[in-house]
Amino acid sequence: MRLVPRTRRSDAGAVTGVRAVVTTGIYCVPGCSARPHPDNVRHHPSAAAAEVAGYRACHRCRPYRVDLDATGPPLVTRAVELIAAGLLDDTDEAGLAGRLATSARHLRRCVVEHLGATPDQLARSRRAHLARRLLDDTDLPVADVAFAAGFGSLRQFNRQMRDTFGEAPRALRARRRRADRLVADGGLALRFPDLPNVDLASWLDRRADEAAPGVEHVSGSGYRRVITVHGDPGVLEIRPGPDGALLVVHVPRLHGLTGLMHRARLLVTDRAPWDPVEPAVRAAVGGRDAVGRIVGRLGRPVPGLGPLGLTHAFPTPAALLGATDDDLGPDAEAVRAAARRIGGQSAEGLCTQP
């Protein structure tokens, strides 16, 4: 059965569906202060659907600052999760369908039926929205914005930004508001999109109780953790900002930023751990001290992060499976069982490794 396009908030706080105004050619998220005549309003199940229909994002409510979640059958919602993680930056619709154990034709039909756009169109919309936020929040050169957002060329980037927002990237940056630009003490800072149901202070308290020693650290300034991107170590921070939560990433290359932001949002909304091997090991050994000992022996050392309370990346499943009983401690078999169960599912490999 086809879902009826409508606008609402999901349990995670994001918005599903947009409204478009035929007389202005603009689409908005619910809550926009614009009040068009109801006869002129058309509802679309996704921002991408409105863009495919020829509408441009509103400059007032700025839909690109809101994550637009998908409602629909599991195949559609899982496809959107993978698109949000950046999978289509590195493969095509056939590759996406293969990950979902279906055919590209069936996947495209289901996604269009429920979201009004193809998987490729959803991916292009998300790239454009991320690029617009980078133009607002950062001083990255335009070419770096295109690369970070997942575009294959500047020509493709310029064309998509004109199609989505009606202006070239440099003109869009000139539109940014005085309070938009973020300044971080190193790293690339971005606002989290639309987290109205997240109590960041409570989330930080929970993370402090569960943090893996050396890999994660929580202080008054926020949450930090060591991450691995394309085989290289980096640092991710989640901390309070002037108008909500901020994400600050310190990585050697910006390719894969889409996936990092998506995973960080899942983490801060308690929808997924950063890496499934971490809670599995914690459950196997039953204590932070034991986790810290395993991290110290088997995790990849990351020099220079001591002042941040960080020392290592979390051990990979392969490192855990190849470790001795002395390295793993009295719960060695339970740790190996957890590593075998997780195996290739480790999130450090999802859309961030070559």
N, C-alpha and C positions, 0 to 999 in steps of 0.2 A: 504494500500500500504506500502511496506517495505521501510524504510528509507535507503538511500545509506550511508554506513559508510564513514565518511570523517572527517578531522581535521579542526576545525575552533574555533574562539573565540565567546562565547555567549555575549549577551548584558551586563551581569554581570561581564564579564572579565575572566571567567573560560574557560577551554578548553574542547571541545567535540571531542573525538576520539584520537587514538594514532597510531603511525606507528611502526611496528615490522620488524626486520631484520632477515631473515632466516639463514644467514651465521653466525651470532653471537649469536642468541637466546635472543636478547635484544629488549625491546620496549622503545620508546622515545616519548616525547611530541613535538608538533611543535615548531620550534625554536632551537632545540638541535643543537649544533655545529657539531655533527657527520654527515658525508655525504656519506651514503651507496649508492651503485649502485641502480638505480631505479628498476632494475629487481629483486633485492633481498628484496624489501620492500613490506610488506603486511599491509593493513590498517584494524584496528579493531575499532568498535564503542565505546569501553570503555576499561579502563585499566584492568578491571576484565576479559573481553573477551580475551585480549592478554595473561593474566596469565593462564586462562583456556586452552589456546592453547599451553602452555608450555614456554612462554617467561618470562624473568625476567626484573625488572625495571632497567633502565640505571643508572649507578653510576655518570654519568656526568651531565645530566639534571635533575635527581632526580624527576621523575614523582610524587612521593608521596608528594611533596611540592606543587602540583597543584591540585585544586579541578576540577574533571572531571564531568561536567554537562551532563545531559541527554537531548537529543532531541527526540521528539516522541509525540504520542497522550497523552491527559491529564492523562489517567490511568497510563501510564508509568512514566511520570514526577512526578506525585503525589506519586507513589510508591517510586521513588528515593528520594524524599524529606523526606518521613517517614523513609526510610532506613538510610539516612544521619542523621536524628534526633535520631537514635539509637533504633528504635522500635524493630528490630530483635535481639537486645541484650537480650530482655526480653520475646519474643514470637517467633513463627515460621511462615512459609509462610502462613499457614492457618489463623493465627491471623492477619497478614498483609492484606490478601485478605478480611477478615471480615471488617477491618477498611475501605476498599475501596468498600464495598458492591458488591463483585464479588466472583467467585470461585477461589480456589488456582490454579487449573489447567489452567483456562483462564488467570489469572495474570501471571503465569510462562511462558505460551506460548507467551504472548505479550512482556514481558520483554526480553526473549531470542531473539525474532524476531528483536527487535529494538536495544538491547544493547549487544547481544552475550553472555549473562551470565544469570543465574537464580538469583532471589532475594537473596537467601542465598549466592551465589558466590559474588555478589556485596557487601553484608554486610561483608563477610570475607576479601575481598580486602580492603575495607575502614578501617576495624580494623587494618589490617597489615600496611596500610599507616600511620594511626595515631600513631601506636606503633613505627614505624620507626622515625617519627618526634619527639616523646618523647625521643627516644634513642639519637637523635641528639641534641635536644634543652635543655634537662634537665639532672639532675643527679639522677633521680628517680631510685631506685633499679629495676632490671629486673622484679622481681615478681610484683612490683607496676605498672610498665609499662603495663604488661599483664592485670592486673585488670582494670586499667584506660582505656585501649583501648577496653574493653568489652569482653575479652577472658574468657572462663569458667574454664580453667586450664592451668598450665604451659606447660603441654605436648602438648595441642592443640596449644598454642602460639608458642612454638618452631617449631612445624611441619609447621604451616602456614608461619612463617617467612622464613624458609628454602625453602618452595615452592615458595614464592613470590620473595625473594631476593637472594636465593642461599646460605645463610649463617645463622648461629645461631645468636640470639640476641646479645650476648657478642661480637662476631666478628664484627657485624654491628656497635655497639657502638664504637669499636676501629677504625672504618673507619671515624668517624665524623671529620669534618674539624675544625681547630682551632677556627674559627669565629662562629661556629655553637652554641656553648654552651651559653645559656642566663642566666644572673644573675638578679634576681629581689629582691627588698627589701621586702621579704616575698611573699608568694603565688607561684603559678606555672605559669611560663611564657612560651608562645608558639608564634611562628610567625603565622600570618594569612597566609593561602595559597593563593597566586596569586590574588592580588587586584589591578591590574594595572589601572583601571578606577576610583578608589576612591581617592578623594581629602580629606585627613583626616582632614586638617585644616578647610575646609568648612563644613565638616560633624560635627565637634565639635562645630562650631559656631551655626549651626542649633539646635544641641542638647541643647546648653546652653539656647536658647530661649524657648525650649519646656520642659525642665527638670521638673519632678515632685518634688517639694521641699521635702527634707528628704529621698526620694527614689533614686534620681539621683543627681549627682553633676558634673559639668564641670569646670575645671581649666586649667591653663597653662600646667599641667602635663598630662591632658587627661580626659577621661570620666570614672566615677564610678557609679555603681548602686548596690542596695541591691537585691539579688536574693534568691530564696528558692529552695533547692534541697533535695528531700526526707524528706520534712518537716522541715529541718534545714536551718537557714539563712546563707548566704554567701555573698561575694562581687565579682563582676566582674569589671575588668578595661580594657579599650581600650585606648592605648596610642602610641605615636610615638616610633619607635624603630630604630636600626641602619640601617636596610635595608627595612623599611616598617612599617606597623602597628603591634603592639604586643597585644596579649590577655593575661591578667594575671587574674587567678582565685584563690580565697581564699575560699575553701570549706572544710567541715570536712571529706568528703569521695570523692574519685575520680570516683566512679561508676557513669555513666551518663555524663562523660566528652565529649563523642561524640556528644550528643544532645546539650550540652552547647555551644560547638564550632560552631555547625551548626547554632544555633539560633543567636549567636553573629555575624556570617558572614552575615546572613540575615539582622540583625540590621544595620551593618555598610555599607551595600550595599543598604540600604533603600528599601529592599524588604519585610520587615515585622516589626511590632513593637515587642518589647520584650514580652509584654503581651497585648492581645487585649482589656482587660478591661480598661487599662489606657487611651488610646485615646478616648474610649467611654465615660468615666467619664469626661474627659477634655472637650469634645464636649458638654456634658450635662450641665456643670456648667459654662463654658466659661471663665476661668481665672486661672492662676497659684496660686493665693492666695487662691481661693476657693478649689482647688485641695489640696493645702498644709494643709488647715484646716481639710479636710476629712481624709487625711493621718494621721495627728496628732491624730485624735479622734478614727479612726477605724483600722489603720494599726498596724501590729505587731511591737512593739518596739524592736530594736536591740541595746543593750548597747555596749558602747566602740567604736563606729564608728564616734563619734562627730568630731574628728580631720580630718576625711575624708569628712565632710559635709553631712554625712548620719545618719539617725536616725531610720527609719522604713522600713519595707516591705510594698508594696502597698496592700491595703485591697483586700481581695478576693471577688468574687461575693456574696458568702454566707454571709460575714460580711456586705456587703452593703445592701443586702436584709433584713437582720435582724436589721438594724439600725433604730433609731428613726428619726423623722423629724428634731429634734434639732441637731442631729449629722450630717445629710446630708445637712441641710440648706434650703434656699428657693427653690432650684431646686430638692427637695427630690424625687418627682415622676419621673422626668427625669432620675435621677441617678438610681432609682430602675428599670426603664424600660431598661436602658443600661445594668444593671447587669443581668436582666432576659434574655436579648438578647444574651449576651455572655455566661452566665451559665457555663457549663462544657467545653467550648472551651478555658478557661483560659490557656495560654501557660505555666504558672508555673506548670501545671499538665501534660504537654506533655512530656512523656518519662523521666521525672525527679522525679516523685512521685511513691511510691510503688503501 
